[in-house]
Amino acid sequence: MASHAPSPVHRVKSENTFVRTVQNISSVAGWCAALMILAAVFLTCQMIFIRFVLNGSTVWQTEYVVFLVIAATLIGLPFVQFQRGHVNVDLIPLALKGRVRFALAVLTLSLSIVITAIMVFYGYEHWHFAWARGWTSDTVTAVPLWIPYLSLPLGFGLLLLQLIADLVALLIKSETPFGLEG
C-alpha cells in the first residue's frame, strides 16, 4: 500500500489551460473549505465560552457548526482530488504496467465521473426542492435549508469538474496513471 503519487506540495500545475483553470478553482474551493472549518472552530469555542463561562444559552451555534463542517467537507472535495489527498490502495495499479494501467486509470476516472454526475443531479434536485418549497430547519433559527443544501450540487459539481480535468490530463499525457511512473 505504498503511495507513489506526487506529494501535494510537489504537484505541478498543468500546461493545459482547461486543466490549470480547474486546478485553480479547486485550490480556491480548498481555501473556502479551510475557512469554513476555521469558522466552525471559532463558533465552537464561542459556544463553549457562552455555555460554561458565562452560563448562557446557545441557540444557533450547534446548527451552524454542523452546516459549516458538512459544507466544508463537500466544498473541499475537489481540492482533495486535485492534491491526491484521499486514501487509496494502489496494489492493483502497482501490479499493472503500461497500457493496462492506463486503461484502468481511464476506467476508474470515467466511472468516478459518472457517479459524481449522478450525485450532482440528485444534489441539485434536493437543493432545488428546498429552495422552491421554502424548507427551513426545525429549530428556533429556522435556517432556510437551500443555503446549506447548496453545498451538495456545488461541492459535487466542482469535484466533477476536477475529475474531468484529471481525465483530460491523463489523456493528453500531462499526468501519469495513478501518479505512478513506468
HELIX and SHEET records of a PDB file:
HELIX    1   1 PRO A    8  HIS A   10  5                                   3    
HELIX    2   2 THR A   17  ILE A   48  1                                  32    
HELIX    3   3 PHE A   49  VAL A   53  3                                   5    
HELIX    4   4 GLN A   61  ILE A   75  1                                  15    
HELIX    5   5 LEU A   77  GLN A   83  1                                   7    
HELIX    6   6 LEU A   91  ALA A   95  1                                   5    
HELIX    7   7 GLY A   98  ALA A  132  1                                  35    
HELIX    8   8 TRP A  146  TYR A  149  1                                   4    
HELIX    9   9 SER A  151  LEU A  171  1                                  21    
HELIX   10  10 PRO A  177  GLY A  179  5                                   3    
END                                                                             
